[in-house]
Amino acid sequence: MARQKLKTHSGASKRFSRSGTGKVMRRRSGRRHLLTGKARDRKRRLKSVTTLEDAAARTANRLLPYN
C-alpha cells in the first residue's frame, strides 16, 4: 500500500527555497521598512539570500517535503 501524500506547509513554501545543492535558502531580515536610516552598502548586503542554519533547516525539510 502506498503512503499518503504529505502536504507542503504553504507559509514555509513562500519563505524558503532550495539551492541547486539542496540547501534551504532564506531572505535576510531588515529590508522591509526604515530604509532611509540604513547605509547603502548595508541594504545591498541585505538583498542577497543566505542558507538556513542547520537546526532550522531540519524543521524546514519537514515542512517542505517535495521542494
Predicted model as a PDB file, atoms N, CA, C, CB and O in Angstrom, pLDDT in the B-factor column:
MODEL        1                                                                  
ATOM      1  N   MET A   1       0.830  -1.187   0.000  1.00 79.00           N  
ATOM      2  CA  MET A   1       0.000   0.000   0.000  1.00 79.00           C  
ATOM      3  C   MET A   1       0.875   1.251   0.000  1.00 79.00           C  
ATOM      4  CB  MET A   1      -0.944  -0.002   1.210  1.00 79.00           C  
ATOM      5  O   MET A   1       1.872   1.335   0.716  1.00 79.00           O  
ATOM      6  N   ALA A   2       0.479   2.204  -0.810  1.00 87.00           N  
ATOM      7  CA  ALA A   2       1.232   3.456  -0.865  1.00 87.00           C  
ATOM      8  C   ALA A   2       0.861   4.328   0.330  1.00 87.00           C  
ATOM      9  CB  ALA A   2       0.959   4.206  -2.196  1.00 87.00           C  
ATOM     10  O   ALA A   2      -0.275   4.311   0.803  1.00 87.00           O  
ATOM     11  N   ARG A   3       1.847   5.093   0.809  1.00 87.00           N  
ATOM     12  CA  ARG A   3       1.574   6.023   1.905  1.00 87.00           C  
ATOM     13  C   ARG A   3       0.806   7.223   1.398  1.00 87.00           C  
ATOM     14  CB  ARG A   3       2.876   6.474   2.578  1.00 87.00           C  
ATOM     15  O   ARG A   3       0.771   7.501   0.199  1.00 87.00           O  
ATOM     16  N   GLN A   4       0.192   7.929   2.332  1.00 91.00           N  
ATOM     17  CA  GLN A   4      -0.491   9.163   1.960  1.00 91.00           C  
ATOM     18  C   GLN A   4       0.531  10.216   1.558  1.00 91.00           C  
ATOM     19  CB  GLN A   4      -1.370   9.677   3.120  1.00 91.00           C  
ATOM     20  O   GLN A   4       1.675  10.209   2.013  1.00 91.00           O  
ATOM     21  N   LYS A   5       0.084  11.122   0.690  1.00 93.00           N  
ATOM     22  CA  LYS A   5       0.953  12.240   0.329  1.00 93.00           C  
ATOM     23  C   LYS A   5       0.998  13.231   1.479  1.00 93.00           C  
ATOM     24  CB  LYS A   5       0.465  12.931  -0.970  1.00 93.00           C  
ATOM     25  O   LYS A   5       0.027  13.390   2.219  1.00 93.00           O  
ATOM     26  N   LEU A   6       2.143  13.897   1.619  1.00 94.00           N  
ATOM     27  CA  LEU A   6       2.295  14.918   2.648  1.00 94.00           C  
ATOM     28  C   LEU A   6       1.972  16.275   2.062  1.00 94.00           C  
ATOM     29  CB  LEU A   6       3.719  14.906   3.237  1.00 94.00           C  
ATOM     30  O   LEU A   6       2.275  16.547   0.901  1.00 94.00           O  
ATOM     31  N   LYS A   7       1.357  17.125   2.864  1.00 95.00           N  
ATOM     32  CA  LYS A   7       1.061  18.476   2.396  1.00 95.00           C  
ATOM     33  C   LYS A   7       2.254  19.378   2.678  1.00 95.00           C  
ATOM     34  CB  LYS A   7      -0.219  19.032   3.072  1.00 95.00           C  
ATOM     35  O   LYS A   7       2.879  19.301   3.735  1.00 95.00           O  
ATOM     36  N   THR A   8       2.552  20.231   1.712  1.00 96.00           N  
ATOM     37  CA  THR A   8       3.589  21.244   1.892  1.00 96.00           C  
ATOM     38  C   THR A   8       3.024  22.371   2.741  1.00 96.00           C  
ATOM     39  CB  THR A   8       4.101  21.782   0.519  1.00 96.00           C  
ATOM     40  O   THR A   8       1.890  22.799   2.526  1.00 96.00           O  
ATOM     41  N   HIS A   9       3.798  22.855   3.699  1.00 96.00           N  
ATOM     42  CA  HIS A   9       3.379  23.983   4.526  1.00 96.00           C  
ATOM     43  C   HIS A   9       3.423  25.244   3.660  1.00 96.00           C  
ATOM     44  CB  HIS A   9       4.293  24.132   5.801  1.00 96.00           C  
ATOM     45  O   HIS A   9       4.496  25.650   3.213  1.00 96.00           O  
ATOM     46  N   SER A  10       2.272  25.860   3.425  1.00 96.00           N  
ATOM     47  CA  SER A  10       2.210  26.950   2.446  1.00 96.00           C  
ATOM     48  C   SER A  10       2.990  28.177   2.911  1.00 96.00           C  
ATOM     49  CB  SER A  10       0.759  27.334   2.177  1.00 96.00           C  
ATOM     50  O   SER A  10       3.553  28.891   2.081  1.00 96.00           O  
ATOM     51  N   GLY A  11       3.035  28.438   4.220  1.00 96.00           N  
ATOM     52  CA  GLY A  11       3.816  29.569   4.716  1.00 96.00           C  
ATOM     53  C   GLY A  11       5.303  29.361   4.516  1.00 96.00           C  
ATOM     54  O   GLY A  11       6.028  30.295   4.176  1.00 96.00           O  
ATOM     55  N   ALA A  12       5.755  28.139   4.727  1.00 96.00           N  
ATOM     56  CA  ALA A  12       7.183  27.830   4.554  1.00 96.00           C  
ATOM     57  C   ALA A  12       7.566  27.869   3.081  1.00 96.00           C  
ATOM     58  CB  ALA A  12       7.518  26.446   5.152  1.00 96.00           C  
ATOM     59  O   ALA A  12       8.677  28.278   2.743  1.00 96.00           O  
ATOM     60  N   SER A  13       6.656  27.446   2.193  1.00 95.00           N  
ATOM     61  CA  SER A  13       6.994  27.443   0.768  1.00 95.00           C  
ATOM     62  C   SER A  13       7.132  28.850   0.223  1.00 95.00           C  
ATOM     63  CB  SER A  13       5.940  26.687  -0.025  1.00 95.00           C  
ATOM     64  O   SER A  13       7.841  29.068  -0.760  1.00 95.00           O  
ATOM     65  N   LYS A  14       6.456  29.820   0.856  1.00 96.00           N  
ATOM     66  CA  LYS A  14       6.601  31.215   0.424  1.00 96.00           C  
ATOM     67  C   LYS A  14       7.900  31.828   0.937  1.00 96.00           C  
ATOM     68  CB  LYS A  14       5.409  32.046   0.906  1.00 96.00           C  
ATOM     69  O   LYS A  14       8.415  32.765   0.327  1.00 96.00           O  
ATOM     70  N   ARG A  15       8.432  31.326   2.030  1.00 96.00           N  
ATOM     71  CA  ARG A  15       9.609  31.925   2.663  1.00 96.00           C  
ATOM     72  C   ARG A  15      10.929  31.277   2.269  1.00 96.00           C  
ATOM     73  CB  ARG A  15       9.463  31.859   4.139  1.00 96.00           C  
ATOM     74  O   ARG A  15      11.960  31.948   2.224  1.00 96.00           O  
ATOM     75  N   PHE A  16      10.905  29.993   1.989  1.00 96.00           N  
ATOM     76  CA  PHE A  16      12.147  29.262   1.751  1.00 96.00           C  
ATOM     77  C   PHE A  16      12.176  28.673   0.356  1.00 96.00           C  
ATOM     78  CB  PHE A  16      12.326  28.161   2.784  1.00 96.00           C  
ATOM     79  O   PHE A  16      11.135  28.392  -0.239  1.00 96.00           O  
ATOM     80  N   SER A  17      13.383  28.488  -0.159  1.00 95.00           N  
ATOM     81  CA  SER A  17      13.561  27.815  -1.440  1.00 95.00           C  
ATOM     82  C   SER A  17      14.799  26.930  -1.328  1.00 95.00           C  
ATOM     83  CB  SER A  17      13.697  28.847  -2.623  1.00 95.00           C  
ATOM     84  O   SER A  17      15.547  27.012  -0.353  1.00 95.00           O  
ATOM     85  N   ARG A  18      15.003  26.096  -2.320  1.00 95.00           N  
ATOM     86  CA  ARG A  18      16.154  25.201  -2.318  1.00 95.00           C  
ATOM     87  C   ARG A  18      17.219  25.706  -3.277  1.00 95.00           C  
ATOM     88  CB  ARG A  18      15.732  23.774  -2.693  1.00 95.00           C  
ATOM     89  O   ARG A  18      16.913  26.258  -4.334  1.00 95.00           O  
ATOM     90  N   SER A  19      18.459  25.510  -2.895  1.00 95.00           N  
ATOM     91  CA  SER A  19      19.561  25.813  -3.808  1.00 95.00           C  
ATOM     92  C   SER A  19      19.781  24.603  -4.705  1.00 95.00           C  
ATOM     93  CB  SER A  19      20.869  26.180  -3.027  1.00 95.00           C  
ATOM     94  O   SER A  19      19.124  23.575  -4.538  1.00 95.00           O  
ATOM     95  N   GLY A  20      20.683  24.720  -5.634  1.00 95.00           N  
ATOM     96  CA  GLY A  20      20.975  23.615  -6.524  1.00 95.00           C  
ATOM     97  C   GLY A  20      21.556  22.416  -5.811  1.00 95.00           C  
ATOM     98  O   GLY A  20      21.378  21.284  -6.260  1.00 95.00           O  
ATOM     99  N   THR A  21      22.249  22.642  -4.706  1.00 95.00           N  
ATOM    100  CA  THR A  21      22.842  21.539  -3.953  1.00 95.00           C  
ATOM    101  C   THR A  21      21.899  20.984  -2.904  1.00 95.00           C  
ATOM    102  CB  THR A  21      24.118  21.989  -3.296  1.00 95.00           C  
ATOM    103  O   THR A  21      22.253  20.034  -2.205  1.00 95.00           O  
ATOM    104  N   GLY A  22      20.692  21.560  -2.774  1.00 94.00           N  
ATOM    105  CA  GLY A  22      19.710  21.039  -1.834  1.00 94.00           C  
ATOM    106  C   GLY A  22      19.638  21.765  -0.509  1.00 94.00           C  
ATOM    107  O   GLY A  22      18.862  21.372   0.362  1.00 94.00           O  
ATOM    108  N   LYS A  23      20.431  22.820  -0.330  1.00 96.00           N  
ATOM    109  CA  LYS A  23      20.368  23.576   0.911  1.00 96.00           C  
ATOM    110  C   LYS A  23      19.115  24.456   0.904  1.00 96.00           C  
ATOM    111  CB  LYS A  23      21.649  24.437   1.100  1.00 96.00           C  
ATOM    112  O   LYS A  23      18.615  24.833  -0.155  1.00 96.00           O  
ATOM    113  N   VAL A  24      18.618  24.776   2.098  1.00 97.00           N  
ATOM    114  CA  VAL A  24      17.434  25.623   2.221  1.00 97.00           C  
ATOM    115  C   VAL A  24      17.904  27.069   2.280  1.00 97.00           C  
ATOM    116  CB  VAL A  24      16.582  25.249   3.488  1.00 97.00           C  
ATOM    117  O   VAL A  24      18.752  27.420   3.100  1.00 97.00           O  
ATOM    118  N   MET A  25      17.348  27.908   1.406  1.00 97.00           N  
ATOM    119  CA  MET A  25      17.752  29.311   1.320  1.00 97.00           C  
ATOM    120  C   MET A  25      16.662  30.191   1.922  1.00 97.00           C  
ATOM    121  CB  MET A  25      18.034  29.719  -0.152  1.00 97.00           C  
ATOM    122  O   MET A  25      15.478  29.863   1.852  1.00 97.00           O  
ATOM    123  N   ARG A  26      17.074  31.314   2.514  1.00 97.00           N  
ATOM    124  CA  ARG A  26      16.127  32.271   3.090  1.00 97.00           C  
ATOM    125  C   ARG A  26      16.568  33.686   2.748  1.00 97.00           C  
ATOM    126  CB  ARG A  26      16.015  32.091   4.628  1.00 97.00           C  
ATOM    127  O   ARG A  26      17.733  33.933   2.436  1.00 97.00           O  
ATOM    128  N   ARG A  27      15.609  34.615   2.814  1.00 97.00           N  
ATOM    129  CA  ARG A  27      15.938  36.029   2.646  1.00 97.00           C  
ATOM    130  C   ARG A  27      16.455  36.581   3.972  1.00 97.00           C  
ATOM    131  CB  ARG A  27      14.699  36.838   2.155  1.00 97.00           C  
ATOM    132  O   ARG A  27      16.191  36.018   5.034  1.00 97.00           O  
ATOM    133  N   ARG A  28      17.187  37.675   3.901  1.00 96.00           N  
ATOM    134  CA  ARG A  28      17.699  38.298   5.115  1.00 96.00           C  
ATOM    135  C   ARG A  28      16.655  39.251   5.686  1.00 96.00           C  
ATOM    136  CB  ARG A  28      19.022  39.045   4.832  1.00 96.00           C  
ATOM    137  O   ARG A  28      15.861  39.835   4.948  1.00 96.00           O  
ATOM    138  N   SER A  29      16.669  39.399   6.993  1.00 95.00           N  
ATOM    139  CA  SER A  29      15.713  40.299   7.633  1.00 95.00           C  
ATOM    140  C   SER A  29      16.251  41.725   7.625  1.00 95.00           C  
ATOM    141  CB  SER A  29      15.415  39.843   9.077  1.00 95.00           C  
ATOM    142  O   SER A  29      17.450  41.940   7.442  1.00 95.00           O  
ATOM    143  N   GLY A  30      15.375  42.686   7.821  1.00 96.00           N  
ATOM    144  CA  GLY A  30      15.801  44.075   7.954  1.00 96.00           C  
ATOM    145  C   GLY A  30      15.682  44.884   6.688  1.00 96.00           C  
ATOM    146  O   GLY A  30      16.311  45.938   6.591  1.00 96.00           O  
ATOM    147  N   ARG A  31      14.909  44.449   5.709  1.00 95.00           N  
ATOM    148  CA  ARG A  31      14.823  45.174   4.446  1.00 95.00           C  
ATOM    149  C   ARG A  31      13.388  45.574   4.125  1.00 95.00           C  
ATOM    150  CB  ARG A  31      15.392  44.330   3.314  1.00 95.00           C  
ATOM    151  O   ARG A  31      13.060  45.794   2.959  1.00 95.00           O  
ATOM    152  N   ARG A  32      12.524  45.672   5.136  1.00 95.00           N  
ATOM    153  CA  ARG A  32      11.120  45.979   4.904  1.00 95.00           C  
ATOM    154  C   ARG A  32      10.816  47.466   5.049  1.00 95.00           C  
ATOM    155  CB  ARG A  32      10.261  45.189   5.857  1.00 95.00           C  
ATOM    156  O   ARG A  32      10.142  48.043   4.195  1.00 95.00           O  
ATOM    157  N   HIS A  33      11.294  48.083   6.101  1.00 96.00           N  
ATOM    158  CA  HIS A  33      10.933  49.479   6.359  1.00 96.00           C  
ATOM    159  C   HIS A  33      12.094  50.162   7.069  1.00 96.00           C  
ATOM    160  CB  HIS A  33       9.625  49.579   7.210  1.00 96.00           C  
ATOM    161  O   HIS A  33      13.077  49.513   7.427  1.00 96.00           O  
ATOM    162  N   LEU A  34      11.981  51.472   7.271  1.00 97.00           N  
ATOM    163  CA  LEU A  34      13.030  52.300   7.875  1.00 97.00           C  
ATOM    164  C   LEU A  34      14.335  52.203   7.092  1.00 97.00           C  
ATOM    165  CB  LEU A  34      13.265  51.884   9.331  1.00 97.00           C  
ATOM    166  O   LEU A  34      15.416  52.141   7.679  1.00 97.00           O  
ATOM    167  N   LEU A  35      14.229  52.190   5.772  1.00 97.00           N  
ATOM    168  CA  LEU A  35      15.411  52.000   4.936  1.00 97.00           C  
ATOM    169  C   LEU A  35      16.247  53.268   4.797  1.00 97.00           C  
ATOM    170  CB  LEU A  35      14.999  51.518   3.572  1.00 97.00           C  
ATOM    171  O   LEU A  35      17.421  53.200   4.434  1.00 97.00           O  
ATOM    172  N   THR A  36      15.642  54.435   5.087  1.00 97.00           N  
ATOM    173  CA  THR A  36      16.409  55.677   4.942  1.00 97.00           C  
ATOM    174  C   THR A  36      17.506  55.790   5.984  1.00 97.00           C  
ATOM    175  CB  THR A  36      15.488  56.880   5.041  1.00 97.00           C  
ATOM    176  O   THR A  36      18.492  56.490   5.755  1.00 97.00           O  
ATOM    177  N   GLY A  37      17.367  55.127   7.110  1.00 97.00           N  
ATOM    178  CA  GLY A  37      18.373  55.185   8.157  1.00 97.00           C  
ATOM    179  C   GLY A  37      19.479  54.173   7.994  1.00 97.00           C  
ATOM    180  O   GLY A  37      20.431  54.162   8.775  1.00 97.00           O  
ATOM    181  N   LYS A  38      19.370  53.320   6.991  1.00 97.00           N  
ATOM    182  CA  LYS A  38      20.375  52.281   6.801  1.00 97.00           C  
ATOM    183  C   LYS A  38      21.310  52.663   5.660  1.00 97.00           C  
ATOM    184  CB  LYS A  38      19.708  50.918   6.520  1.00 97.00           C  
ATOM    185  O   LYS A  38      20.899  53.276   4.675  1.00 97.00           O  
ATOM    186  N   ALA A  39      22.557  52.293   5.813  1.00 97.00           N  
ATOM    187  CA  ALA A  39      23.563  52.654   4.817  1.00 97.00           C  
ATOM    188  C   ALA A  39      23.338  51.879   3.524  1.00 97.00           C  
ATOM    189  CB  ALA A  39      24.979  52.389   5.357  1.00 97.00           C  
ATOM    190  O   ALA A  39      22.759  50.792   3.526  1.00 97.00           O  
ATOM    191  N   ARG A  40      23.800  52.451   2.436  1.00 97.00           N  
ATOM    192  CA  ARG A  40      23.582  51.836   1.121  1.00 97.00           C  
ATOM    193  C   ARG A  40      24.239  50.468   1.020  1.00 97.00           C  
ATOM    194  CB  ARG A  40      24.116  52.742   0.020  1.00 97.00           C  
ATOM    195  O   ARG A  40      23.649  49.535   0.476  1.00 97.00           O  
ATOM    196  N   ASP A  41      25.464  50.340   1.545  1.00 98.00           N  
ATOM    197  CA  ASP A  41      26.132  49.042   1.450  1.00 98.00           C  
ATOM    198  C   ASP A  41      25.482  48.013   2.361  1.00 98.00           C  
ATOM    199  CB  ASP A  41      27.610  49.180   1.795  1.00 98.00           C  
ATOM    200  O   ASP A  41      25.508  46.821   2.054  1.00 98.00           O  
ATOM    201  N   ARG A  42      24.905  48.440   3.464  1.00 97.00           N  
ATOM    202  CA  ARG A  42      24.165  47.519   4.332  1.00 97.00           C  
ATOM    203  C   ARG A  42      22.916  47.003   3.627  1.00 97.00           C  
ATOM    204  CB  ARG A  42      23.781  48.212   5.654  1.00 97.00           C  
ATOM    205  O   ARG A  42      22.609  45.812   3.688  1.00 97.00           O  
ATOM    206  N   LYS A  43      22.197  47.905   2.957  1.00 97.00           N  
ATOM    207  CA  LYS A  43      21.000  47.494   2.212  1.00 97.00           C  
ATOM    208  C   LYS A  43      21.369  46.565   1.065  1.00 97.00           C  
ATOM    209  CB  LYS A  43      20.249  48.723   1.673  1.00 97.00           C  
ATOM    210  O   LYS A  43      20.613  45.649   0.739  1.00 97.00           O  
ATOM    211  N   ARG A  44      22.516  46.792   0.456  1.00 97.00           N  
ATOM    212  CA  ARG A  44      22.965  45.929  -0.635  1.00 97.00           C  
ATOM    213  C   ARG A  44      23.267  44.519  -0.119  1.00 97.00           C  
ATOM    214  CB  ARG A  44      24.211  46.529  -1.318  1.00 97.00           C  
ATOM    215  O   ARG A  44      22.955  43.530  -0.781  1.00 97.00           O  
ATOM    216  N   ARG A  45      23.872  44.437   1.056  1.00 97.00           N  
ATOM    217  CA  ARG A  45      24.126  43.124   1.650  1.00 97.00           C  
ATOM    218  C   ARG A  45      22.838  42.400   2.003  1.00 97.00           C  
ATOM    219  CB  ARG A  45      24.986  43.268   2.889  1.00 97.00           C  
ATOM    220  O   ARG A  45      22.763  41.175   1.907  1.00 97.00           O  
ATOM    221  N   LEU A  46      21.823  43.154   2.411  1.00 97.00           N  
ATOM    222  CA  LEU A  46      20.552  42.546   2.798  1.00 97.00           C  
ATOM    223  C   LEU A  46      19.768  42.030   1.597  1.00 97.00           C  
ATOM    224  CB  LEU A  46      19.713  43.545   3.563  1.00 97.00           C  
ATOM    225  O   LEU A  46      18.814  41.272   1.773  1.00 97.00           O  
ATOM    226  N   LYS A  47      20.146  42.421   0.380  1.00 96.00           N  
ATOM    227  CA  LYS A  47      19.466  41.920  -0.823  1.00 96.00           C  
ATOM    228  C   LYS A  47      19.683  40.434  -1.023  1.00 96.00           C  
ATOM    229  CB  LYS A  47      19.946  42.668  -2.051  1.00 96.00           C  
ATOM    230  O   LYS A  47      18.791  39.728  -1.494  1.00 96.00           O  
ATOM    231  N   SER A  48      20.862  39.960  -0.667  1.00 96.00           N  
ATOM    232  CA  SER A  48      21.246  38.595  -1.007  1.00 96.00           C  
ATOM    233  C   SER A  48      20.523  37.582  -0.126  1.00 96.00           C  
ATOM    234  CB  SER A  48      22.756  38.422  -0.876  1.00 96.00           C  
ATOM    235  O   SER A  48      20.057  37.908   0.965  1.00 96.00           O  
ATOM    236  N   VAL A  49      20.439  36.361  -0.614  1.00 96.00           N  
ATOM    237  CA  VAL A  49      19.867  35.278   0.182  1.00 96.00           C  
ATOM    238  C   VAL A  49      20.999  34.527   0.858  1.00 96.00           C  
ATOM    239  CB  VAL A  49      19.009  34.318  -0.696  1.00 96.00           C  
ATOM    240  O   VAL A  49      22.152  34.603   0.433  1.00 96.00           O  
ATOM    241  N   THR A  50      20.661  33.802   1.914  1.00 97.00           N  
ATOM    242  CA  THR A  50      21.657  33.049   2.657  1.00 97.00           C  
ATOM    243  C   THR A  50      21.078  31.685   2.995  1.00 97.00           C  
ATOM    244  CB  THR A  50      22.094  33.806   3.943  1.00 97.00           C  
ATOM    245  O   THR A  50      19.876  31.461   2.849  1.00 97.00           O  
ATOM    246  N   THR A  51      21.927  30.783   3.444  1.00 97.00           N  
ATOM    247  CA  THR A  51      21.450  29.446   3.788  1.00 97.00           C  
ATOM    248  C   THR A  51      20.833  29.462   5.180  1.00 97.00           C  
ATOM    249  CB  THR A  51      22.601  28.415   3.718  1.00 97.00           C  
ATOM    250  O   THR A  51      21.197  30.274   6.031  1.00 97.00           O  
ATOM    251  N   LEU A  52      19.917  28.572   5.385  1.00 96.00           N  
ATOM    252  CA  LEU A  52      19.272  28.431   6.682  1.00 96.00           C  
ATOM    253  C   LEU A  52      20.197  27.659   7.612  1.00 96.00           C  
ATOM    254  CB  LEU A  52      17.898  27.721   6.550  1.00 96.00           C  
ATOM    255  O   LEU A  52      20.912  26.761   7.167  1.00 96.00           O  
ATOM    256  N   GLU A  53      20.192  27.998   8.898  1.00 96.00           N  
ATOM    257  CA  GLU A  53      21.027  27.320   9.872  1.00 96.00           C  
ATOM    258  C   GLU A  53      20.597  25.859   9.991  1.00 96.00           C  
ATOM    259  CB  GLU A  53      20.953  28.027  11.242  1.00 96.00           C  
ATOM    260  O   GLU A  53      19.466  25.518   9.644  1.00 96.00           O  
ATOM    261  N   ASP A  54      21.480  25.006  10.473  1.00 95.00           N  
ATOM    262  CA  ASP A  54      21.239  23.557  10.461  1.00 95.00           C  
ATOM    263  C   ASP A  54      19.988  23.156  11.223  1.00 95.00           C  
ATOM    264  CB  ASP A  54      22.425  22.836  11.041  1.00 95.00           C  
ATOM    265  O   ASP A  54      19.198  22.354  10.727  1.00 95.00           O  
ATOM    266  N   ALA A  55      19.793  23.698  12.420  1.00 96.00           N  
ATOM    267  CA  ALA A  55      18.638  23.305  13.233  1.00 96.00           C  
ATOM    268  C   ALA A  55      17.340  23.739  12.564  1.00 96.00           C  
ATOM    269  CB  ALA A  55      18.735  23.914  14.646  1.00 96.00           C  
ATOM    270  O   ALA A  55      16.365  22.987  12.545  1.00 96.00           O  
ATOM    271  N   ALA A  56      17.327  24.944  12.019  1.00 96.00           N  
ATOM    272  CA  ALA A  56      16.130  25.437  11.343  1.00 96.00           C  
ATOM    273  C   ALA A  56      15.919  24.723  10.014  1.00 96.00           C  
ATOM    274  CB  ALA A  56      16.227  26.947  11.119  1.00 96.00           C  
ATOM    275  O   ALA A  56      14.779  24.564   9.577  1.00 96.00           O  
ATOM    276  N   ALA A  57      16.992  24.292   9.366  1.00 96.00           N  
ATOM    277  CA  ALA A  57      16.869  23.585   8.096  1.00 96.00           C  
ATOM    278  C   ALA A  57      16.215  22.223   8.284  1.00 96.00           C  
ATOM    279  CB  ALA A  57      18.238  23.424   7.445  1.00 96.00           C  
ATOM    280  O   ALA A  57      15.480  21.762   7.410  1.00 96.00           O  
ATOM    281  N   ARG A  58      16.477  21.577   9.415  1.00 95.00           N  
ATOM    282  CA  ARG A  58      15.819  20.293   9.684  1.00 95.00           C  
ATOM    283  C   ARG A  58      14.315  20.485   9.800  1.00 95.00           C  
ATOM    284  CB  ARG A  58      16.375  19.652  10.972  1.00 95.00           C  
ATOM    285  O   ARG A  58      13.548  19.668   9.291  1.00 95.00           O  
ATOM    286  N   THR A  59      13.880  21.562  10.470  1.00 96.00           N  
ATOM    287  CA  THR A  59      12.452  21.860  10.570  1.00 96.00           C  
ATOM    288  C   THR A  59      11.882  22.192   9.205  1.00 96.00           C  
ATOM    289  CB  THR A  59      12.205  23.020  11.542  1.00 96.00           C  
ATOM    290  O   THR A  59      10.795  21.727   8.862  1.00 96.00           O  
ATOM    291  N   ALA A  60      12.592  22.982   8.422  1.00 96.00           N  
ATOM    292  CA  ALA A  60      12.112  23.368   7.095  1.00 96.00           C  
ATOM    293  C   ALA A  60      12.014  22.169   6.166  1.00 96.00           C  
ATOM    294  CB  ALA A  60      13.029  24.421   6.487  1.00 96.00           C  
ATOM    295  O   ALA A  60      11.118  22.116   5.322  1.00 96.00           O  
ATOM    296  N   ASN A  61      12.918  21.204   6.304  1.00 95.00           N  
ATOM    297  CA  ASN A  61      12.844  19.998   5.486  1.00 95.00           C  
ATOM    298  C   ASN A  61      11.584  19.203   5.775  1.00 95.00           C  
ATOM    299  CB  ASN A  61      14.066  19.129   5.716  1.00 95.00           C  
ATOM    300  O   ASN A  61      11.033  18.563   4.880  1.00 95.00           O  
ATOM    301  N   ARG A  62      11.124  19.240   7.021  1.00 95.00           N  
ATOM    302  CA  ARG A  62       9.889  18.552   7.360  1.00 95.00           C  
ATOM    303  C   ARG A  62       8.685  19.297   6.797  1.00 95.00           C  
ATOM    304  CB  ARG A  62       9.761  18.402   8.876  1.00 95.00           C  
ATOM    305  O   ARG A  62       7.706  18.673   6.389  1.00 95.00           O  
ATOM    306  N   LEU A  63       8.750  20.634   6.770  1.00 96.00           N  
ATOM    307  CA  LEU A  63       7.636  21.438   6.264  1.00 96.00           C  
ATOM    308  C   LEU A  63       7.576  21.453   4.739  1.00 96.00           C  
ATOM    309  CB  LEU A  63       7.746  22.859   6.782  1.00 96.00           C  
ATOM    310  O   LEU A  63       6.516  21.702   4.164  1.00 96.00           O  
ATOM    311  N   LEU A  64       8.702  21.189   4.083  1.00 95.00           N  
ATOM    312  CA  LEU A  64       8.788  21.224   2.613  1.00 95.00           C  
ATOM    313  C   LEU A  64       9.180  19.845   2.096  1.00 95.00           C  
ATOM    314  CB  LEU A  64       9.817  22.299   2.136  1.00 95.00           C  
ATOM    315  O   LEU A  64      10.323  19.653   1.682  1.00 95.00           O  
ATOM    316  N   PRO A  65       8.270  18.889   2.108  1.00 93.00           N  
ATOM    317  CA  PRO A  65       8.675  17.522   1.769  1.00 93.00           C  
ATOM    318  C   PRO A  65       9.052  17.318   0.314  1.00 93.00           C  
ATOM    319  CB  PRO A  65       7.581  16.586   2.112  1.00 93.00           C  
ATOM    320  O   PRO A  65       9.862  16.437   0.030  1.00 93.00           O  
ATOM    321  N   TYR A  66       8.507  18.088  -0.631  1.00 90.00           N  
ATOM    322  CA  TYR A  66       8.718  17.809  -2.047  1.00 90.00           C  
ATOM    323  C   TYR A  66       9.493  18.897  -2.771  1.00 90.00           C  
ATOM    324  CB  TYR A  66       7.403  17.612  -2.720  1.00 90.00           C  
ATOM    325  O   TYR A  66       9.670  18.809  -3.986  1.00 90.00           O  
ATOM    326  N   ASN A  67       9.961  19.921  -2.067  1.00 81.00           N  
ATOM    327  CA  ASN A  67      10.668  21.007  -2.746  1.00 81.00           C  
ATOM    328  C   ASN A  67      12.125  20.688  -2.899  1.00 81.00           C  
ATOM    329  CB  ASN A  67      10.504  22.311  -1.996  1.00 81.00           C  
ATOM    330  O   ASN A  67      12.878  21.490  -3.450  1.00 81.00           O  
TER     331      ASN A  67                                                      
ENDMDL                                                                          
END                                                                             
